[in-house]
């Protein structure tokens, strides 16, 4: 999966997600929107998140943790290598830590 036919990690060593908006529908559930980059392609994605916890950290700050999953179509990110019908989409799970400034 790391080779040039699929993820091509030599050319694209990282994928990134930068959040641009978080909206909560209640105290523990919401939606995060942001820019996700995979295989050199950046797209705006949104997906549901759940708050795992929050509180003071050992350095005097305040943090909150969230987790969420979404499904991505690989062709949307320029990954066209055919591994069969079960390989057209991947599930992505993101763990997010927010720090109050």
Secondary structure, 3 states (H helix, E strand, C coil): CCCCCCCCCCCCCCCEEEEEEEEECCCCEEEEEEEEEECCEEEEEEEEEEEEEEEECCCCCEEEEEEEEEEEEHHHHCCCCCCCHHHCEEEEEEEEEEECC
